Amino acid sequence: MSLYTPITLVSYAMDYAVFQLDPTGYRIINCLLHVINAGLVYYFVRNLTRNGLVALGTSIVFCIHPVQIESVVWVAERKNVLSSFFFLLTCFSYARIKENLRPVGFAVCGLLFTAACLSKPNVVVAPLLFLVWHLCFDGEVPKRSRVVLAALITVSLCIAIVTIRVNVANGTLRYYGGSALTTAAVMPVVLIRYLELLLFPLNQSLLYFFPAYSFFSPPVVRALALLAVLAAGLFYLWKKEKAYFFWAAWYVILLLPVLNIVPFPSLMNDRYLYLPLIGFFVILFAGFKRFAGAVVTGVFIFFLSCGFVYMNLKRQEIWADPERLWLDTLRTSRDYSQAPYYNLGLVYLRKKQYETAVAHFEKALSIRPRAWTYEGLGLAHLRRGERDEAVHAFQSAIAEDPKSAVPHSNLALVYQMEETYDLALYEMSQAVALDPRNPSLHSNLGSLFVRMQVPEKAEEEYLRALKLYPDHRDALYNLGMLYHARGEQGKAQEYWSRLTKVYPSARLTARVQTLMERVAKA
């Protein structure tokens, strides 16, 4: 994991207990959290602006804006909607303790903020936002709030340190283009692109790519000039319209963690606008109402929302089809990244279009060699019956990433198919040594021992797999088959019964039930 998100992982565990691996349930929970967040946005904005129309418009746009799709329909982005849920509750809680600081309220605020950070650490900047909140609406930080801010800052620093250490351990802290200078040159263009997406969400992409600009590149110069104008506008708001300045600060501060001030794995994503867009649209709708009146603002919100709903639905159509999603990403990436080609290769591999899969994997490798791309290429060759090419691909994967167990396991599979058992055993042993807590590898090693007619060692490996994961499907099935072949029908029935109970709809279950009926009759 490149982020420390234990509360998000607990939410997945709860989903799994109910929905198992059916993605529908996970998406329903994401949608429910998103709708609740929209309601929280409405009440929070209304409380601060005392303007129901602005709050309504902001919450509607928050709910249906096309950039929100990535955070809601993508199961892996549960952390965004969950963290935002706790963060918005933290804002409500902080508003309460600003008025009346009590130990219970202080504790609740601290717990909610900690939960938000442990769901996704991008909200560690909240204390800075609360500081600006005081300066804009109170003129100073009251003494009773300084203790609260100090406690929240302590939590933020702890979470930030853990996040950085985890990223350092995983090697994911890297600058775009390989240097801080290149990243600094690109970020002004990214900031302007974010603003464009909020008003005109066109040409959205799963992955955004930018050339390695210098500070003298025309796009960077234009972006810096526009940012200078916006900075002047911010200065004016600070001097004359502090309520507006707060919402501008909301937008800027909540974007800070993803602006590559600290090197970050990704340069730009739609999901990074999930919370910041609230500040942008509060300013837009409040300014519109101030200069055009409530009726015109209401009409503007209505037509803007209709446009966003249409673009939202069109974008969802793309997300609903993996092939279409990655083809759309390929359209915008312009060969800057191997990721679209690699993922299209996986799509075509699942569709059994092996020749097309090979072509996409090879194109991905021509852009940037990656171990997992060689693995995909090897599997595609193996499915086409091209074992020599598969061996070469898996060996290339091992050379690219010697610490990965997967290519060793795949290489063992090829050697097993060729009945070269000594080489197969060597590669499987290498895989298990690299990843000894992977139950699938122990199960595969057990199956290899069965082929080598060493049932005692096969039994040991299947039992090791089940010790690591008691519900491992293949280990339950294979251990039952091993005992069945040895005539130990009681033991076979024990493991097969567990298999049919845990996986009632699996393909293996029907076969096992037939075997169990035959054993019972015998």
N, C-alpha and C positions, 0 to 999 in steps of 0.2 A: 504494500500500500504506500502510495506517495503522500498521502495525507493521514493524519491521525484523527479518525472519525468514529470513535467507539459507539456513540449513541446512534449514529446512522446504521452501523452494523447490527446493533441490537434490534432496530426497527426491521431490518431485513430478516433477522432470525424470527421475529414475530410473524412477519408475512409468510415465511417459509413454513412455519408451523400450521398455518391455515391454508395457504394456496399451493404449497409445494413448489413446483417449477412452472406453474401456469402464470404467464406474464400479465394476464388480464387483471388479476387481483392486485399486483404491485402497482399497475397504472391507476387503478381505481383509488388506491391510497394516495398516490401522488396528486391526483386530481382533487381529492377531498382536501388535502393540505393546501393546495393552491387556492381553492375557493375560500377556505377559511382565511388564508393570508389576504385575499382581496377584501374580505369583510373587515379584517383588522386594519388594513390600509385606509378604508373608508372612515372608520371611527377615529383613527389617529390623525389623519389629515383634517377631518372636521373639527377635532378638538383644538388643533393648533391654529387653523386658519379661521375658524368660526364661519366657514363658508360651505354649506351643504352641496352646492352645485360643483364647486371645485373638487370637493372630496369624492362626489359621485363619479365625475368624469375621470378622475385619477384612478379610482378603484376599478372602473370598467376597463380602461385602457390597460391597467396592470394585469387584469384577468385575461384579456384576449389579444394583446399585442403579439405579433408573430415571433418576436425574439424570445418570448417565454416558452415556446414549444419545446426547445431543447431541454429546459429544466423540468418540464412536466411529463412529456411522453417518453423520455429516455429514462428507463428504470434506474440506470446507474447515477442519475443526477438527483436521486432522493435527497442527497445531502444538501442540495440548494434549497429546496422547498421546506425541508425540515429545519435547517438552520435559520431560515428567514422567519419561520413560525415562532421559534423561540426568541429571535431577535426583536420581532415586533412586540411580543409580549414583554420583553425587557424594556422597550421604549415606554409602554403603558405603565409598567411598574416604576420606572424612573420618574415619570411624570407625577406619579402619586407621591413618591418619597421626596420629590422637590418641594411639595406643598407641606408634607408632614412626615419628617424622618422618624421612623419607629424601628426597633430592632427586627420585628417580623418582616416589615416591608423591605428593609435593607437585606435581610437573608434571602427573601424571595427574589429580589432583583439580582443578587449575586448568583443564585442557583440558576435562574433563567439565562443569564448571560453565559455562565459556564456551559450550560446545555447547548446554547447556540454555537459556542466555539468548538465544543466536542462533536457537533454535528457537521460543521464545516468551518475551518479556522479563518475564513475570509472576513468575519465580522469582528476580528480582534481590534479593529479601528474604532469601535463604538465609543470608547471613552473620549476620543478626540471629537467625535460628533457631539457628545453630551457637553463637552467644554464649550463648543461653538454655540450650542443651544442656550447655555447660560449667558454667554456674552451677547447673543442677539436679543434675548427676551428679558434677561435680568440685569444686563449691564456689567455684571461681575459674577464670580463664583461664590455663592454664600458659604460661610464657614461650615455649616452643617452638611453641605454637599461635598466638601473636599475629602472627607473620610471615605465616602462612597466612591468617588472618582479614583482615589488612591487604591482602594481595594480592587476596583474593576481594572485599573491599569496593571496591577500585579497579576491578575488572571490573564490579561492579554499578553504580557511579557512571557509568562510561563508557557502558554499555548504557542506563541510565536517561536520560542526556543525549541520546543518539542517538534514543531512542524519543520523548522530549518534543519534540525538534526536528522529527522526521518528522511528528508529530501537529500541531504548530504550522503547518508548511508546508501540510498538508492541511486545515487548519481544523477538525480533529476534536476539539480540546480545548474542551469547552463544558460548563457546569454544567447539570444537570437543572432544568428550570423557569426557566432563564435566570440564576440567581444562586447563589452559594455558600451563602447562608442557606437557600434553599429546599431545596437538595441536603442540607445538614446536617440539616434537619428530617425529610426523607424517609428518610435512611439508617438510623435506629433501627428503623423499620418493616421495612426491607429485611433487616436483620440477624436480626430475629425470624422473618421469612418463610423465611430460609435454614434456620434451626433446625427450623422446621415441615416443610420439604421433606425434611430428612434422616430424620426419624422417620415422617412421614406424607406421602409424595410424591403428594399429590392436587392437582388443578387445575394441573398443570404447563403451561407455555406456552413457545412459541418466543420470545416477547417479553413482558416483564412491564411493566405500567404502573401508576403510582400517581398520585393527585391531588397537586396542589401544596400539601402540608400546611404549616401553621405549627406552631411549637413548642407551641402550646396546643391543637392538635387532639387529640381523645380518643385516636385510634389512636397518636399520637406519645407522649402522656403515658403510656399503658399500656406501650408499647414501652420507654420510658426507665425506667419503674419495674422492669420485668422485667430489663433490662440492668443496673440497679443491683444487683439481687439476684445476678445472675450474676457481676458484678464482685466482690461480697463473697465469693462462692464461690471465685473465682480467688485472692483474697487469702488465704483460708483454705488453699487448696492450696499456695500459695507458702510459707506458714509451716509447714504440717504434712505435706504430701504432694507433695514436689517432683517425683517421677516422674510423678504425675498432672498436675502443673502443666505439665510439658514438653509433653504431648500437647494440653493446652488451648491452650498457646502455639502449637503447630503449627497448630491450626485458625485461630487469630486472625491469626498472622503471615502465613500463606499467603493469607489473604483481604485483607490490607492493600492490595495494589496495585489492587484493584478496588472499594475503598470510597469512591472519589471524593475522597480527600484531595487528590490532584491531579485536576483535572477530567478526566472520562473519557467516551468516547462512549456508553457503555451503563450503565444503572443496576443491572441485575440479570440474570443468566443462569444456567441450570443448570450450564453448563460451568465456571463459576467455583468450583464445589464439588468438582471432580475430585480434587485433592490434599487440600484441607482436611478432607474427610469422614473421612480416615484417623484424624486426631487425635480426632474426635468419637466414632467407634465403638471406638477403643481404650479411651477412658475409660468408655464405656457397658458394654462387655463385661468389662473388668477390674473395674469396680465391681460388676457383677452377680455375677461369680464370687466376689468377696470376701465379699459378703453373702448370696448364695444357694447357693453351691457350684458345682462343676464340672458335675454332672449337669443341674441346672436351667438353668445357662447354656448348655449344649449344646442342650437342648430349645428354649430361647429363640432361639438362633441359627438352629436348623433352621426353626422356624415363621416367624421374621422373614424368612429367606431365601426361603421358599416364597411369602410375600406379595409380596416384592420381585420375584421372578421373574415372577409373574402380572402385576403392574403394568408391569414392563419389557416384556413381550410385547404388552400392550395399547397401550403407548406407541409401540412399534415399528410397530404397524399404522397409527398416525396418521402417523408419519414416512414410511412407505412410499408414501403417496399425497399428492402436492402439494396437490390441492384440499382433501382432508380436513385436512391440516396447517394450511393457512391459514384454513379455516373454524373449526378449533379455536382458532387464535390470535385470530380475530375474536371468538369467544365470550368470551375473557378480556380483550380490549383495550377493549371498551366505547367504541369511537370515540375513544379517546385518540390513536390514531395512524392515519396514512393507509397504513402499510405493508401490513397484511393486505388491504385493498381493492385496492391497487396490484398485489400479487402474485396475487391472485385474478383480476384483470383479465388478467394475463399467462397464467394457466392457461387461462382461457376463450378467450383469443386463440389459443392453440395448439390448443384443441379446436374451433376455428372456430365458436364460439358468440359471434358478434361483438356482437350486441345486449346480451347479458349482460356482455361485456367492457366495452363502452362505459359501461354503468350503473355498474360497479365503478370504472372510472377516474374517472368524474365524481364519484362519492362520495369517492374519495381526494382529488380536487382541492378538494372543498368543505371538507375537514378541513385540508389544507395544500397549497398549490400547489407542485409540484415539476416541474423540467424533464423528468425521465424519465417522469413520469406523463403529461404532455402528449404525449410521444413515443409512449407506448403507446396513448393515445387516438387520436392521428393514424393509427397503423397500423390500429387497429380500424375507423376510418372509411374508410380506404383500401381495406381488404378488403371493406367493404360497398359500395364504389363511390361513396362520398360524398367526392369529391375536394375540394370547396370547404371542407367541414368539416375534412378532413385538413390542408389548407394552413393553415387558421386555427390548428389545434392545434400544428403544427410551428412556426409563427411565434411562438406563445405560448411554446413551449419555448425558442426562441432568445432571446426577451425575458427569460425567467426565468434562463437561463444562457448569456450571449453567448459564453463561451469553449468551449462544447461543439460538437464537430464533427458529432455524430450527427444533430441535427435539420436541419442544413444539407444533409447527405447525403440524408435522407429527403425533404426538400422538393424537392431536385433530382430525385429519383425521380418525384415527382408531376408536375413540369413536363416531365420527359422523356416520361411517359405521355401528356401533353397535346400533345406535340411542340412545346412552347415552349422551344426549345433554348437561346436566349440566356439566359433566366432559369435554366434547368437548369445551364448552364455556369457562370454566376455563383455559384450556390449550391454546386456541387461544388468550384469553385476556393476558395471560402471554407472549406469543410470540410477540403480538403487543406492550406490555409495554417494552419489551427488545429491539425491533427494530421498533420504531414508524414511521420511515420514509421509511419503506419498503412497496411499494404499493401492492405487491402480498399478504402480510399478511392481509391488510385491505380488499382486494377483497375476500380472503378466509373467513374472518370473516363475510363479507356480505353474502356469500353463505350459511354460517352456520345459519345466521338469517333467510334466506329464508326457510331453512329446518325447523327451529323452528317456522315459520309462524309469523315472526315479520318484515314485509316488510319495515316499516318506518326506523328501525335501519339498515336494509340491504341497503336501499337507501343511508343513511348517510355514510356507510362504502365504498360503491362503489364510491361515490362522493369524499371521502377523497383520495381513491386510484388514481382517475383521477386528483385530485389537485396536488398530488405528481408526477404523470407521466401521462400527458394527453393522451398518445397513448397506455395505458396499455390494452392489447388485451382482457383479461378475464373480466376486469371491464367494458369495452365498451360493450361486448357481454351480460354479465349478467345484466347490468343496462337496456339495451334494452329489454331483456327478462322480467325483472321486470315490466317495463312500459307496455309492450305488454300484460302481464297477468292482469294488472290493467285497460286495455282498453285505455291507453294513447298512441295511436298509433303515434301521432306526435312526442312525445319525443322518443319513441322507434325508429322511422325512423331516427331521428337526430343522435343517438349514433351508430346505425347500419351503417349508411352512413359513419360515421367517421371510423368505423372498416374496411369496404370494401375498403375504399380509402387508408388507411395506410397498410393494410395486404391483398392485392389483391389475393395472392396465398395461404393464410392460409386455413386449413381445415374448420374452422368455417365460412369462407366467403361464401362458397357455400350454407351452411345451412341457413345463414342469408339472402342471396339473394332470396332463395325460400320463406322464411317467408315474406320478403318485397313485393314480387310479390303477395302473398296471401292477404296481407293487402291492397295492391293497388286495387286488384279486388273486395275485400269486400267493 
